[in-house]
């Protein structure tokens, strides 16, 4: 309605500044060709975070190194943050990000990205899911390590500390019968044999055979773990880790299943430091003339944790 022109497929790469540090505009690449755009009043950086940039994750957020990026967007590569840094912008909260749990680490040949753009990295081959319950999670040795119904942020930190970061969800046919399998993983096919054939779910007639299939070095460990869990699970109790009763059920109905679980990075919370006017500021807390930042390009809007759905509405209504 205001006559604003939106240019698609036009990646910005550099800010243009005067010798005095005032931002005049930006260099971009419409159609792959360099072009300069002059800003009438100011430049607003709103390019998202850096969850898809492995080099930046290694530099700033060690928890997310090697994490699944299934939930991330391909263009979250930190372009705006790097452009702001190049003209003196300070950073804030770069070690923070929204971590979670991914249900299945799929083989790459079984994965077709839903968002394809040759200019950007593609999401990891994984199936996204919330808490994988009813199931128990075990480490590479077949032992439980946490309350499986806790938040993905908390559980991802625990998985980070496991040896080789290996964790498995173990469940049975009864669990697969709940809600067509979605009680275990939201994106499982109702015919889980398709997942088994594809190679990212393992199936066996006994717990011992399942342990062998997923490479647990002492299969009896997993047998004992399941037996101990089942002693109280029939009464909806989990004295070992205190899992809520609605997530507790015996793992006793063959066939038995296991799928690898992993940490994931949804998006990053860190970025360019701004003041209350959304002006990007330098290390001396002075605003860079004619340069603003919003959203995940900036740091501190969410602090350390993603509290709940809709908690970004405050920033949207005050900053835009």
C-alpha positions, 0 to 999 in steps of 0.5 A, spaced: 500 500 500 505 504 501 509 502 494 515 499 498 518 494 493 521 488 495 526 485 491 527 477 492 533 472 491 537 478 493 543 477 498 546 483 502 553 482 503 556 488 506 554 495 509 556 501 505 559 507 510 562 514 510 569 515 513 566 517 519 562 511 520 555 513 518 551 507 514 549 510 507 546 503 504 548 496 503 551 492 497 547 486 495 547 481 489 540 481 486 541 475 480 548 474 483 550 481 480 553 486 485 549 492 486 549 498 491 542 500 495 542 507 498 538 508 504 534 514 505 534 514 512 537 508 515 539 501 514 535 495 518 539 489 519 533 483 520 537 477 517 536 472 522 541 468 526 546 463 525 544 456 527 546 454 520 553 457 520 558 451 523 564 456 523 560 461 527 557 455 532 564 453 533 566 460 535 561 462 539 556 456 541 560 450 543 553 446 545 550 446 538 557 444 534 554 438 530 547 438 533 541 437 528 539 443 524 532 440 522 528 445 525 533 451 522 532 455 516 537 455 511 538 462 511 540 463 518 548 463 516 549 470 520 550 475 514 547 481 518 551 479 524 557 479 520 555 485 516 554 489 523 561 487 526 564 489 520 562 496 521 564 496 529 557 493 531 558 489 538 556 482 540 551 480 545 549 473 548 552 469 542 553 463 546 545 462 547 541 459 543 534 454 543 536 447 543 532 441 543 531 434 541 531 431 535 527 424 534 531 420 529 538 421 525 536 419 519 541 417 513 542 422 508 539 418 503 533 417 506 532 425 506 529 430 502 529 437 504 523 441 504 527 448 503 532 447 497 536 453 495 543 452 493 546 458 496 545 456 503 546 450 507 541 445 508 537 442 514 540 436 517 537 429 515 533 428 521 525 427 524 523 432 528 519 431 535 518 433 542 519 429 548 519 422 545 515 418 550 512 413 552 520 410 552 526 410 556 532 413 553 539 410 554 546 411 553 551 407 549 552 402 555 544 401 556 543 405 562 538 411 563 541 418 564 535 422 565 527 424 566 525 423 558 519 428 559 523 434 561 524 440 556 528 439 550 533 444 552 535 441 559 535 434 555 540 436 550 545 439 555 545 432 558 546 428 551 552 433 550 555 430 556 554 423 554 560 419 551 560 420 544 553 424 545 550 417 543 543 416 546 537 411 544 530 411 545 527 404 547 520 403 546 515 397 545 509 395 540 504 398 546 507 405 545 507 404 538 499 403 538 498 409 542 496 415 537 498 411 531 505 412 533 505 419 534 506 418 542 513 416 541 515 420 535 510 425 532 513 424 525 513 416 525 509 413 519 503 409 522 507 403 519 513 403 523 516 397 519 517 403 513 522 406 518 525 400 520 526 398 512 529 405 511 534 404 517 533 409 522 529 405 527 531 398 529 526 392 531 527 386 535 523 380 538 527 381 545 531 387 549 537 383 548 537 382 541 535 390 540 541 391 544 546 387 540 542 391 534 544 398 536 551 396 538 551 396 546 557 392 548 554 389 554 547 387 552 545 385 559 546 392 561 539 394 557 536 388 559 537 390 566 535 397 565 528 395 562 527 390 567 528 395 573 524 400 569 518 395 569 518 393 576 514 400 578 512 402 571 506 398 571 504 402 577 505 409 573 511 410 578 519 412 576 523 412 582 529 413 579 528 419 575 521 421 577 518 421 570 510 424 570 506 418 571 502 419 564 509 418 561 510 411 565 508 405 562 512 398 562 516 396 556 514 389 555 510 388 549 514 385 543 517 387 538 521 392 541 524 398 538 530 403 538 531 409 535 537 414 535 536 421 538 540 427 538 540 434 540 538 440 535 539 447 534 532 451 533 535 458 532 540 462 536 539 468 541 546 472 540 547 477 535 549 485 535 548 489 541 542 494 540 540 500 545 532 501 547 531 504 540 534 498 536 540 502 534 546 497 533 551 500 538 559 499 538 564 497 544 563 504 547 556 503 547 555 508 542 550 508 536 552 507 529 549 512 525 543 510 521 544 502 523 538 498 526 537 491 528 531 487 530 530 480 531 535 474 531 540 478 528 540 482 535 542 479 542 539 479 548 531 479 546 530 472 549 536 472 554 538 465 555 532 461 555 526 460 550 521 460 555 514 458 551 511 459 545 509 467 543 514 470 548 517 473 542 511 477 541 514 483 546 519 485 542 515 484 536 510 489 539 515 494 541 520 494 536 517 491 530 
